[in-house]
Amino acid sequence: MSDHYATLGVSKDASPEEIKKAYRKKARQLHPDVNPSADAAEEFKRVTLAYEVLSDTEKRRIYDATGDEQGRAGGFGGAGFGGFGGAGFGFQDLFDMFTGGQQSGPASRVRQGQDSLINVSISLRDAVFGVEKTIDLKTAVTCQSCQGEGTAPDTHPETCDTCHGAGYMQRRVQSILGTVMQQVECPTCHGYGTVIKHPCAECSGKGRVRANEPVTFTVPAGVNDGARIRLRGKGEAGLNGGPNGDLYIDLRIKSDKYFNREGDDLLTTVNVPMVAAALGTVIPLETFDGQQQVNIPAGSQSGDTVTLPGLGAARLHEDRRGDLRVRIQVTTPTNLNEEQRTMLRQFAELRGENLQEGSHVKQTRAVLQAQRAIQITHRCGWPLPKAATRLFNPGRHDERTRFLHSTAGV
């Protein structure tokens, strides 16, 4: 026979409040979601039964007087009903035959709360680095007025007068074996064995109410869109002091104005002026890690990519990060004035570009040498001779020839 007091870890003169507190502590430790072992499941049943008996004044009195585990007067708790000798056919087998396998004893009012599922949106930055968030969740919480018991202050569930706490009644039925007694649910207490004559006005006897509850949770760094987080025991409160269900959070990552994500990498695009792309430059870029300097190589084209290592999204559950890939978009100047147009035409002539056809024309050997000479003077730090500037004019053949001769040794 189980010792209900030992099961809950309380003394035999424990008050109802001490018994309730001990039960809740045990229930949290042994709940299947917290402790999934088979031993814990069996112990959870024993703890629940102990609470059902000791929390009921009449059942507790009967249990203390007779030792009946169900707290029933005249129950089948005594010795001598274990079986019919060694034949392998026990009393329970016969009882199941007559009752259809129905369990004896009252049902528990205690019920586990339901699981909840919500969607939460986070920024791309939060997904990259992780974040701790607190949200207000409207859910079922334990009634603070009755502490989940469902009764008015200074009252408790009372033993049902119809079934005397059994939760069921017997009725005679005819069967192939003759007249037998069949077990049916008590219509007064609905199988609970007790009735709440004075329900809590706050929760109407349910032991829980709807309220806004702050919930804090951690989003891990590197989480992906659609990821689900499980918070054990953060779902709806159970009926009449039962354990909470679980809360599931589906994450939705909002679009970012400047960055996209591709796996563990971040992608962005920067506009680079045509001249800067041709000559090369360094441009500042605001990232999730602060301002970074991006080196644009000379001769960069639209679609080229510069990679900044280690500035992407964190890899989930790893101490590493992806890269930030910067795509270059070369911008063509617009709204040119006449002077700018003239300079661009001269530049095109120097490169031998056909503005009408949009293709390169054959360059003479003299023009190629002139370009090399200008590069030499620039590289050596010399002031660009006046003669060199005139090389843009194809009609000054003599001046171009003299200049080439003067730079032949460089």
C-alpha positions as CSV (number, residue, x, y, z in Angstrom):
1,M,0.0,0.0,0.0
2,S,1.3,3.4,-0.9
3,D,2.0,6.0,1.8
4,H,0.4,9.1,0.3
5,Y,2.2,11.4,2.8
6,A,5.6,9.9,2.0
7,T,4.8,10.2,-1.7
8,L,4.2,14.0,-1.4
9,G,7.0,14.3,1.2
10,V,4.8,15.9,3.9
11,S,3.9,15.0,7.4
12,K,0.6,13.4,8.4
13,D,-0.5,16.6,10.1
14,A,0.3,18.8,7.0
15,S,-2.1,21.5,6.2
16,P,-4.0,21.6,2.9
17,E,-1.8,24.5,1.7
18,E,1.4,22.4,2.4
19,I,-0.1,19.5,0.6
20,K,-0.9,21.6,-2.5
21,K,2.6,23.2,-2.5
22,A,4.3,19.8,-2.2
23,Y,2.1,18.4,-5.1
24,R,2.9,21.3,-7.4
25,K,6.7,20.9,-6.7
26,K,6.6,17.2,-7.4
27,A,4.3,17.6,-10.5
28,R,6.8,20.1,-12.1
29,Q,9.7,17.7,-11.5
30,L,7.9,14.6,-12.8
31,H,5.9,16.0,-15.7
32,P,6.5,13.9,-18.9
33,D,7.8,16.9,-20.9
34,V,10.4,17.5,-18.2
35,N,11.2,13.9,-17.3
36,P,10.2,11.5,-20.0
37,S,11.4,8.3,-18.3
38,A,8.9,5.5,-17.5
39,D,9.7,5.6,-13.8
40,A,8.9,9.3,-13.7
41,A,5.5,8.7,-15.4
42,E,4.6,6.1,-12.8
43,E,5.7,8.3,-10.0
44,F,3.7,11.2,-11.5
45,K,0.5,9.0,-11.3
46,R,1.2,8.1,-7.7
47,V,1.8,11.8,-6.8
48,T,-1.4,12.8,-8.5
49,L,-3.4,10.1,-6.7
50,A,-1.9,11.1,-3.4
51,Y,-2.9,14.7,-3.9
52,E,-6.4,13.8,-5.0
53,V,-6.9,11.8,-1.7
54,L,-5.1,14.1,0.7
55,S,-6.6,17.3,-0.7
56,D,-10.1,16.0,-0.1
57,T,-11.2,16.3,3.5
58,E,-13.4,13.2,3.5
59,K,-11.1,11.0,1.5
60,R,-8.2,12.0,3.7
61,R,-10.2,11.0,6.8
62,I,-11.1,7.7,5.3
63,Y,-7.5,7.1,4.1
64,D,-6.2,7.9,7.6
65,A,-8.7,5.5,9.2
66,T,-8.7,2.6,6.8
67,G,-5.6,3.0,4.6
68,D,-7.6,2.7,1.4
69,E,-5.5,4.2,-1.3
70,Q,-8.5,5.7,-3.1
71,G,-9.9,7.1,0.2
72,R,-13.2,5.2,-0.2
73,A,-15.3,3.7,2.5
74,G,-15.8,0.0,2.0
75,G,-13.5,-0.1,-1.0
76,F,-11.4,-2.9,-2.4
77,G,-8.3,-1.7,-0.8
78,G,-7.8,-4.4,1.8
79,A,-5.8,-7.6,1.4
80,G,-7.2,-10.9,0.2
81,F,-8.4,-9.7,-3.2
82,G,-5.2,-10.1,-5.1
83,G,-6.3,-13.1,-7.2
84,F,-7.8,-16.5,-7.2
85,G,-4.9,-18.7,-6.0
86,G,-2.2,-19.4,-8.5
87,A,-4.5,-20.0,-11.4
88,G,-3.3,-16.8,-13.2
89,F,-6.8,-15.3,-13.3
90,G,-7.0,-12.4,-10.9
91,F,-9.7,-10.3,-9.5
92,Q,-8.9,-7.5,-11.9
93,D,-9.5,-9.8,-14.8
94,L,-13.0,-10.7,-13.6
95,F,-13.7,-7.1,-12.7
96,D,-12.7,-6.1,-16.3
97,M,-15.1,-8.7,-17.7
98,F,-18.0,-7.3,-15.8
99,T,-17.2,-3.6,-16.1
100,G,-15.6,-3.4,-19.5
101,G,-12.2,-2.5,-18.1
102,Q,-13.3,0.7,-16.6
103,Q,-11.1,2.1,-13.9
104,S,-12.3,2.3,-10.4
105,G,-11.9,5.5,-8.4
106,P,-12.8,9.1,-9.2
107,A,-11.3,11.1,-12.0
108,S,-8.9,13.9,-11.4
109,R,-10.0,17.5,-12.0
110,V,-6.4,18.3,-12.7
111,R,-5.6,18.5,-16.4
112,Q,-2.6,19.6,-18.2
113,G,-2.9,22.9,-20.2
114,Q,-2.9,23.0,-24.0
115,D,0.1,23.8,-26.1
116,S,0.2,27.2,-27.9
117,L,1.6,28.3,-31.2
118,I,2.4,31.9,-32.1
119,N,4.3,33.8,-34.9
120,V,6.9,36.4,-34.0
121,S,8.7,38.7,-36.5
122,I,12.3,39.7,-36.0
123,S,14.7,41.8,-37.9
124,L,17.5,40.4,-40.1
125,R,20.0,42.0,-37.7
126,D,18.4,40.0,-34.8
127,A,18.7,36.8,-36.8
128,V,22.4,37.5,-37.5
129,F,23.4,38.2,-34.0
130,G,20.6,36.6,-31.9
131,V,18.5,38.5,-29.4
132,E,16.5,38.1,-26.2
133,K,12.9,39.2,-26.7
134,T,10.0,39.7,-24.3
135,I,6.4,39.6,-25.7
136,D,3.0,40.0,-24.1
137,L,1.0,36.8,-24.7
138,K,-2.7,36.5,-24.0
139,T,-3.1,33.0,-22.6
140,A,-4.7,30.9,-19.8
141,V,-2.9,31.5,-16.5
142,T,-3.4,30.0,-13.0
143,C,-6.1,31.9,-11.1
144,Q,-4.5,33.9,-8.3
145,S,-7.7,34.1,-6.3
146,C,-8.0,30.4,-5.7
147,Q,-4.5,29.3,-6.7
148,G,-5.8,26.9,-9.3
149,E,-8.2,25.0,-6.9
150,G,-11.3,26.5,-8.4
151,T,-13.1,27.1,-5.1
152,A,-14.1,30.3,-3.3
153,P,-11.8,31.5,-0.5
154,D,-11.8,29.3,2.6
155,T,-13.7,26.5,0.9
156,H,-12.6,23.2,-0.8
157,P,-14.2,20.6,-3.0
158,E,-16.7,18.5,-1.0
159,T,-17.3,14.8,-1.3
160,C,-20.2,13.9,-3.6
161,D,-23.3,12.9,-1.7
162,T,-24.6,10.7,-4.5
163,C,-21.5,8.4,-5.1
164,H,-19.9,9.1,-1.7
165,G,-16.7,10.1,-3.4
166,A,-16.3,7.0,-5.6
167,G,-16.9,9.0,-8.8
168,Y,-19.1,6.2,-10.2
169,M,-22.2,4.2,-9.4
170,Q,-23.3,0.6,-9.9
171,R,-26.3,-0.5,-11.9
172,R,-27.6,-4.0,-12.5
173,V,-27.6,-5.3,-16.1
174,Q,-28.4,-8.7,-17.6
175,S,-25.6,-10.5,-19.4
176,I,-24.9,-14.0,-20.7
177,L,-23.5,-14.7,-17.2
178,G,-26.7,-13.5,-15.5
179,T,-27.2,-10.3,-13.6
180,V,-24.0,-8.3,-13.1
181,M,-23.2,-4.9,-11.7
182,Q,-21.9,-2.4,-14.2
183,Q,-20.0,0.8,-13.3
184,V,-21.3,4.1,-14.6
185,E,-20.2,7.7,-14.1
186,C,-21.8,9.6,-11.3
187,P,-24.3,12.1,-12.8
188,T,-23.8,14.5,-9.9
189,C,-20.0,14.9,-9.8
190,H,-19.4,13.6,-13.3
191,G,-16.9,11.1,-12.1
192,Y,-14.7,13.4,-10.0
193,G,-16.0,12.2,-6.7
194,T,-16.3,15.7,-5.4
195,V,-18.4,18.7,-6.1
196,I,-17.5,22.4,-6.0
197,K,-20.4,23.9,-4.2
198,H,-18.8,27.3,-3.9
199,P,-16.8,28.0,-7.1
200,C,-14.3,30.8,-7.3
201,A,-15.9,33.9,-8.7
202,E,-12.8,34.8,-10.6
203,C,-12.4,31.6,-12.7
204,S,-15.8,30.0,-12.3
205,G,-14.3,26.9,-10.8
206,K,-11.8,26.2,-13.6
207,G,-8.7,27.3,-11.7
208,R,-7.5,29.4,-14.5
209,V,-8.3,32.7,-16.3
210,R,-7.3,34.5,-19.5
211,A,-4.7,37.2,-19.0
212,N,-1.7,38.9,-20.7
213,E,1.5,37.2,-19.6
214,P,5.0,38.5,-20.4
215,V,7.1,35.8,-22.0
216,T,10.9,36.1,-22.5
217,F,12.8,33.9,-24.9
218,T,16.1,33.8,-26.7
219,V,16.6,33.8,-30.4
220,P,19.8,32.0,-31.2
221,A,22.3,33.7,-33.6
222,G,22.1,32.5,-37.2
223,V,18.4,31.4,-36.9
224,N,16.6,30.9,-40.2
225,D,13.2,32.1,-41.4
226,G,10.5,29.7,-40.3
227,A,12.5,28.3,-37.4
228,R,10.5,27.1,-34.4
229,I,11.4,27.6,-30.7
230,R,9.9,25.5,-28.0
231,L,9.4,26.9,-24.5
232,R,8.5,24.1,-22.1
233,G,5.8,25.0,-19.5
234,K,5.0,28.4,-21.1
235,G,1.8,27.3,-22.8
236,E,-1.7,27.5,-21.3
237,A,-2.2,26.8,-17.6
238,G,-3.9,23.5,-16.8
239,L,-7.3,23.0,-15.3
240,N,-7.5,23.1,-11.5
241,G,-3.8,23.5,-10.8
242,G,-2.6,21.2,-13.6
243,P,0.8,21.7,-15.2
244,N,1.2,24.2,-18.1
245,G,1.4,23.1,-21.7
246,D,4.3,24.2,-24.0
247,L,4.6,27.3,-26.1
248,Y,5.9,27.1,-29.7
249,I,7.2,30.2,-31.4
250,D,7.5,30.3,-35.2
251,L,10.0,33.0,-36.3
252,R,9.5,35.2,-39.3
253,I,12.5,37.3,-40.5
254,K,11.5,40.7,-41.9
255,S,13.1,42.0,-45.1
256,D,16.0,44.5,-44.7
257,K,16.3,47.7,-46.7
258,Y,19.9,47.2,-47.5
259,F,20.9,43.5,-47.0
260,N,19.7,40.2,-48.2
261,R,20.6,36.8,-46.9
262,E,21.9,33.8,-48.8
263,G,22.7,30.9,-46.5
264,D,25.2,32.2,-44.0
265,D,26.3,35.1,-46.2
266,L,24.9,38.6,-46.4
267,L,24.5,40.4,-49.8
268,T,24.3,44.1,-50.6
269,T,24.9,46.4,-53.6
270,V,26.9,49.6,-53.8
271,N,26.8,52.2,-56.5
272,V,30.2,53.3,-57.8
273,P,30.7,56.2,-60.2
274,M,32.2,55.3,-63.6
275,V,35.5,57.2,-63.0
276,A,35.9,55.7,-59.5
277,A,35.3,52.2,-60.9
278,A,37.9,52.8,-63.6
279,L,40.6,54.2,-61.4
280,G,39.8,52.3,-58.2
281,T,38.7,53.8,-54.9
282,V,37.8,53.1,-51.3
283,I,34.2,53.7,-50.2
284,P,32.7,53.5,-46.6
285,L,29.9,51.0,-46.0
286,E,27.6,50.8,-43.0
287,T,27.2,47.2,-42.0
288,F,25.6,45.4,-39.0
289,D,29.2,45.5,-37.5
290,G,29.6,49.3,-38.0
291,Q,31.2,51.2,-40.8
292,Q,33.6,49.2,-43.0
293,Q,36.0,50.3,-45.8
294,V,35.4,48.6,-49.2
295,N,38.3,48.6,-51.6
296,I,37.0,48.9,-55.2
297,P,39.7,47.6,-57.6
298,A,40.6,49.7,-60.7
299,G,38.7,48.6,-63.7
300,S,35.7,47.2,-61.7
301,Q,32.6,46.3,-63.7
302,S,29.0,46.1,-62.8
303,G,28.3,42.7,-61.2
304,D,31.8,42.3,-59.8
305,T,31.8,41.3,-56.1
306,V,34.0,42.4,-53.2
307,T,34.0,40.0,-50.2
308,L,34.3,41.1,-46.6
309,P,35.1,37.9,-44.6
310,G,33.4,37.1,-41.3
311,L,30.7,39.9,-41.6
312,G,27.8,37.6,-42.6
313,A,25.3,35.8,-40.5
314,A,26.4,33.5,-37.6
315,R,26.2,29.8,-38.3
316,L,23.7,28.2,-36.0
317,H,25.2,26.7,-32.9
318,E,28.7,27.4,-34.3
319,D,31.3,30.1,-33.4
320,R,31.7,31.1,-37.0
321,R,30.1,33.6,-39.3
322,G,29.6,33.8,-43.1
323,D,30.8,36.6,-45.3
324,L,29.4,39.9,-46.5
325,R,29.4,40.0,-50.3
326,V,29.3,43.5,-51.8
327,R,28.1,43.7,-55.4
328,I,29.4,46.6,-57.5
329,Q,27.0,48.6,-59.6
330,V,28.8,51.1,-61.9
331,T,26.8,54.2,-62.5
332,T,26.9,56.2,-65.7
333,P,27.0,60.0,-65.4
334,T,23.9,61.8,-66.6
335,N,23.0,65.5,-67.2
336,L,26.5,66.3,-68.6
337,N,27.4,69.9,-69.5
338,E,29.1,70.7,-72.8
339,E,32.6,70.8,-71.2
340,Q,32.1,67.4,-69.7
341,R,30.8,66.0,-73.0
342,T,33.9,67.4,-74.8
343,M,36.3,65.8,-72.4
344,L,34.5,62.4,-72.7
345,R,34.7,62.7,-76.5
346,Q,38.4,63.4,-76.3
347,F,38.9,60.4,-73.9
348,A,37.0,58.2,-76.4
349,E,39.2,59.4,-79.2
350,L,42.3,58.7,-77.2
351,R,41.1,55.1,-76.6
352,G,40.1,54.7,-80.2
353,E,36.4,54.2,-79.5
354,N,33.8,54.7,-82.2
355,L,31.0,56.6,-80.6
356,Q,28.6,55.9,-83.5
357,E,29.2,52.2,-83.6
358,G,29.9,51.7,-79.9
359,S,33.0,49.6,-80.7
360,H,36.7,50.0,-80.9
361,V,38.4,51.1,-84.1
362,K,41.9,50.2,-85.2
363,Q,44.5,52.2,-83.4
364,T,47.6,53.4,-85.1
365,R,51.0,52.5,-83.7
366,A,51.7,56.2,-83.0
367,V,48.5,56.7,-80.9
368,L,49.4,53.6,-78.8
369,Q,52.9,55.0,-78.3
370,A,51.5,58.3,-77.3
371,Q,49.3,56.7,-74.7
372,R,52.3,54.9,-73.3
373,A,54.2,58.1,-73.1
374,I,51.5,59.8,-71.1
375,Q,51.4,56.9,-68.7
376,I,55.2,57.2,-68.3
377,T,55.1,60.9,-67.5
378,H,52.3,60.3,-65.0
379,R,54.2,57.4,-63.3
380,C,57.4,59.4,-63.0
381,G,55.7,62.3,-61.5
382,W,56.6,64.7,-64.2
383,P,54.3,67.6,-65.1
384,L,52.4,66.6,-68.2
385,P,54.1,68.5,-71.1
386,K,52.0,70.8,-73.1
387,A,53.0,68.7,-76.2
388,A,51.4,65.6,-74.6
389,T,48.1,67.3,-74.3
390,R,48.2,68.1,-77.9
391,L,48.5,64.4,-78.7
392,F,44.7,64.3,-78.4
393,N,44.6,66.2,-81.7
394,P,45.4,63.7,-84.5
395,G,46.4,66.6,-86.8
396,R,49.6,67.4,-84.8
397,H,51.6,64.5,-86.2
398,D,55.0,66.3,-86.0
399,E,54.6,67.4,-82.3
400,R,53.5,63.8,-81.4
401,T,56.6,62.4,-83.1
402,R,59.0,64.8,-81.3
403,F,57.4,64.0,-77.9
404,L,57.8,60.2,-78.5
405,H,61.4,60.7,-79.3
406,S,61.9,62.7,-76.1
407,T,60.5,59.9,-73.9
408,A,62.0,57.0,-75.7
409,G,64.6,56.5,-73.0
410,V,62.2,56.4,-70.0
